[in-house]
């Protein structure tokens, strides 16, 4: 469903990673980088089949939300639900007040 046009809005058609993999007939998928300003969970859900089938390495930028730690937890939980063999590594972390926050978790799957 396309929202009604608004002043200054740009409507962009989107797809899922799973749909794109099917359309392109990919036989392998080695790496996915997500930097999509708070839509990481939805993107992972739209890539569930590809994540299970190909188990690509992932780099997921989670820092562009009001609740960085909450977004981080949601990404971790979603990925564990999709494919429990994924393991997270913190490649870019920042110290904020009382916590070290992973901004770009990197995931590998055995």
C-alpha positions, 0 to 999 in steps of 0.5 A, spaced: 500 500 500 502 506 497 501 512 502 498 518 500 503 523 497 505 529 502 509 535 501 517 533 501 515 525 501 519 521 496 515 514 495 520 508 494 518 501 492 521 496 497 522 489 497 525 483 501 532 480 501 529 473 500 525 476 494 531 479 491 535 472 492 529 469 488 529 474 483 536 474 481 537 466 482 542 467 487 546 460 488 550 463 494 550 469 498 556 471 502 555 477 506 549 482 508 551 489 510 545 493 513 545 500 515 537 502 514 536 507 520 532 503 525 529 498 520 534 492 521 529 487 524 524 488 518 530 487 514 532 481 517 525 478 517 525 479 510 531 475 509 529 469 514 530 464 508 536 467 505 539 467 512 537 460 514 539 457 507 546 461 505 548 463 513 551 469 510 556 473 514 552 480 517 554 487 519 548 490 522 548 498 523 544 499 529 546 506 532 541 510 528 535 510 533 533 513 539 534 507 543 540 504 541 540 498 546 533 496 545 534 496 537 541 492 538 537 487 543 531 486 538 536 485 532 540 479 536 533 476 538 530 476 531 537 473 528 537 468 534 529 466 532 531 466 525 537 462 525 540 460 532 547 458 530 549 466 529 554 468 533 555 476 535 562 479 535 562 487 537 566 490 531 565 497 533 563 499 540 562 506 543 562 507 551 556 511 553 555 513 560 555 507 563 555 502 558 559 500 552 554 499 546 555 495 540 554 500 534 555 495 528 555 488 531 558 483 526 555 476 525 557 469 523 554 462 523 557 456 523 
